[in-house]
Amino acid sequence: LKGIPFALLGHPADLAHANAVIGRRVPEPLLLKLLEWTPPFVMAEFELAAPSGTARGIYITCPFVPETVREQPFGCLAKVRQACRLAQQRGARLVCLGGFTSVAARPRGRSRLDGLCLPYTTGSRLTAALAVDACIEAAELVGLSLPGSTVAILGGLGEIGSRCAGLLSGRVARLFLTARRVQRRHVPEGLVGARLLADNELAAAQADIVIATAAAPGPLVSTEHLRPGAICCDVGYPVNVADSGRDDVVIFRGGLARPPQPLDFGFDIGLPHSGLTYGCFAEAMVLALEGNPALPAAELEAAFRARGFRPAGFWRGARELTSDDFARAAAARQGAREGWL
Ligand SMILES: NC(=O)c1ccc[n+]([C@@H]2O[C@H](COP(=O)([O-])OP(=O)(O)OC[C@H]3O[C@@H](n4cnc5c(N)ncnc54)[C@H](OP(=O)(O)O)[C@@H]3O)[C@@H](O)[C@H]2O)c1
């Protein structure tokens, strides 16, 4: 069965990533100018083959880095709109707004993609579900009881963060949600045991599980802030958590999936290997294979499995975590608990 053609929108995670993709060391000020002057363009075309179906995909890059989305929000919005038009001209019938392209699409919090005749997804449903499922599995592996645990969600009022909070509400003891500004802002209705904080380091230091979902141009906390034996799932692109190499915590990239076949775009998209993809891209691929951009949330996870996608497992940089990593964190948790007694 033929699915619908789709387009994935992405961008370099930072200037070093942009230089690595270009294969040069362009000085920063010049590189920023080059990115500013370059319109979105197609970087890869591919055929996605899954059990009982195929779909044609393209990858379009929006030449900006996350800092630029903050500094020139309307210039970046214009690029996202241009990329969507390009996707449509190339026959796409669904667009995925990956990484900061979704942030750029709503400057000052309001979506400005009205008027586009193309359905789009930010992929936050699957990204959040994959991140939360991975945290639950990691908790079991380090012997952490979920109902008594404290979870910090950095960027917890954002699209992915608030979905993670919703999925964990009532299943954990405490939820700390962070945001840059907390005055006159509230915890979303219906969340059980949730508090809002402006201090990412404080929230991370008190948590058994940290889910980092902030749209920030660089790390907000370091593994040095984590409790011994803590679990840290970093969903950010670029990452939210600087990894100092501590081996008594479990830290991994969150919200990733294994597609039914490796997808080699011919350049580094910021993942350990071509057998992995971002949860947002996976969501668009599943919708495209199903031929239904409006697939209800309840059917998404079943379609994900049926189409041969799987969770990514636990990746720390380029390395897949092993049972030893979980055992060390479990021992550190136990040691810290005994120290408290
Ligand atoms: N792993 C994956 O597959 C995947 C898929 C899609 C997206 N992503 C990444 O996930 C992240 C979140 O995406 P999103 O679509 O949920 O973005 P979003 O809706 O804009 O939410 C991000 C949240 O981060 C908060 N934030 C920004 N800076 C912060 C800081 N210094 N401290 C605390 N909170 C901060 C923002 O809140 P305030 O503005 O109120 O502070 C905002 O609510 C991005 O890094 C994106 O690139 C990953």
Ligand as a Chemical Component Dictionary entry (heavy atoms), coordinates in Angstrom:
data_LIG
# 
_chem_comp.id                   LIG 
_chem_comp.type                 NON-POLYMER 
_chem_comp.pdbx_formal_charge   0 
_chem_comp.three_letter_code    LIG 
# 
loop_
_chem_comp_atom.comp_id 
_chem_comp_atom.atom_id 
_chem_comp_atom.alt_atom_id 
_chem_comp_atom.type_symbol 
_chem_comp_atom.charge 
_chem_comp_atom.model_Cartn_x 
_chem_comp_atom.model_Cartn_y 
_chem_comp_atom.model_Cartn_z 
_chem_comp_atom.pdbx_ordinal 
LIG N1  N1  N 0  13.858 14.002 20.783 1  
LIG C1  C1  C 0  12.948 14.278 19.852 2  
LIG O1  O1  O 0  12.533 13.421 19.092 3  
LIG C2  C2  C 0  12.406 15.682 19.727 4  
LIG C3  C3  C 0  11.299 15.900 18.912 5  
LIG C4  C4  C 0  10.780 17.181 18.812 6  
LIG C5  C5  C 0  11.359 18.222 19.528 7  
LIG N2  N2  N 1  12.458 17.974 20.291 8  
LIG C6  C6  C 0  13.057 19.034 21.122 9  
LIG O2  O2  O 0  12.307 19.101 22.333 10 
LIG C7  C7  C 0  12.402 20.407 22.902 11 
LIG C8  C8  C 0  11.020 20.947 23.230 12 
LIG O3  O3  O 0  10.233 21.073 22.055 13 
LIG P1  P1  P 0  8.709  21.627 22.165 14 
LIG O4  O4  O 0  8.138  21.505 20.814 15 
LIG O5  O5  O -1 8.018  21.015 23.335 16 
LIG O6  O6  O 0  8.988  23.166 22.457 17 
LIG P2  P2  P 0  8.013  24.218 23.205 18 
LIG O7  O7  O 0  6.590  23.851 23.048 19 
LIG O8  O8  O 0  8.466  25.571 22.769 20 
LIG O9  O9  O 0  8.360  24.005 24.726 21 
LIG C9  C9  C 0  9.626  24.224 25.219 22 
LIG C10 C10 C 0  9.512  24.794 26.610 23 
LIG O10 O10 O 0  10.841 25.052 27.065 24 
LIG C11 C11 C 0  10.746 26.103 27.980 25 
LIG N3  N3  N 0  12.039 26.701 28.177 26 
LIG C12 C12 C 0  12.833 27.354 27.301 27 
LIG N4  N4  N 0  13.964 27.780 27.905 28 
LIG C13 C13 C 0  13.878 27.357 29.182 29 
LIG C14 C14 C 0  14.720 27.477 30.309 30 
LIG N5  N5  N 0  15.878 28.151 30.258 31 
LIG N6  N6  N 0  14.310 26.943 31.479 32 
LIG C15 C15 C 0  13.141 26.264 31.571 33 
LIG N7  N7  N 0  12.293 26.123 30.539 34 
LIG C16 C16 C 0  12.667 26.664 29.372 35 
LIG C17 C17 C 0  9.733  27.054 27.367 36 
LIG O11 O11 O 0  9.050  27.709 28.393 37 
LIG P3  P3  P 0  9.230  29.280 28.677 38 
LIG O12 O12 O 0  9.395  29.921 27.339 39 
LIG O13 O13 O 0  8.049  29.680 29.404 40 
LIG O14 O14 O 0  10.446 29.317 29.510 41 
LIG C18 C18 C 0  8.763  26.116 26.683 42 
LIG O15 O15 O 0  7.593  25.927 27.441 43 
LIG C19 C19 C 0  13.202 21.223 21.883 44 
LIG O16 O16 O 0  14.571 21.218 22.262 45 
LIG C20 C20 C 0  13.012 20.442 20.590 46 
LIG O17 O17 O 0  14.054 20.690 19.662 47 
LIG C21 C21 C 0  12.968 16.729 20.428 48 
# 
loop_
_chem_comp_bond.comp_id 
_chem_comp_bond.atom_id_1 
_chem_comp_bond.atom_id_2 
_chem_comp_bond.value_order 
_chem_comp_bond.pdbx_ordinal 
LIG N1  C1  SING 1  
LIG C1  O1  DOUB 2  
LIG C1  C2  SING 3  
LIG C2  C3  SING 4  
LIG C2  C21 DOUB 5  
LIG C3  C4  DOUB 6  
LIG C4  C5  SING 7  
LIG C5  N2  DOUB 8  
LIG N2  C6  SING 9  
LIG N2  C21 SING 10 
LIG C6  O2  SING 11 
LIG C6  C20 SING 12 
LIG O2  C7  SING 13 
LIG C7  C8  SING 14 
LIG C7  C19 SING 15 
LIG C8  O3  SING 16 
LIG O3  P1  SING 17 
LIG P1  O4  DOUB 18 
LIG P1  O5  SING 19 
LIG P1  O6  SING 20 
LIG O6  P2  SING 21 
LIG P2  O7  DOUB 22 
LIG P2  O8  SING 23 
LIG P2  O9  SING 24 
LIG O9  C9  SING 25 
LIG C9  C10 SING 26 
LIG C10 O10 SING 27 
LIG C10 C18 SING 28 
LIG O10 C11 SING 29 
LIG C11 N3  SING 30 
LIG C11 C17 SING 31 
LIG N3  C12 SING 32 
LIG N3  C16 SING 33 
LIG C12 N4  DOUB 34 
LIG N4  C13 SING 35 
LIG C13 C14 SING 36 
LIG C13 C16 DOUB 37 
LIG C14 N5  SING 38 
LIG C14 N6  DOUB 39 
LIG N6  C15 SING 40 
LIG C15 N7  DOUB 41 
LIG N7  C16 SING 42 
LIG C17 O11 SING 43 
LIG C17 C18 SING 44 
LIG O11 P3  SING 45 
LIG P3  O12 DOUB 46 
LIG P3  O13 SING 47 
LIG P3  O14 SING 48 
LIG C18 O15 SING 49 
LIG C19 O16 SING 50 
LIG C19 C20 SING 51 
LIG C20 O17 SING 52 
# 
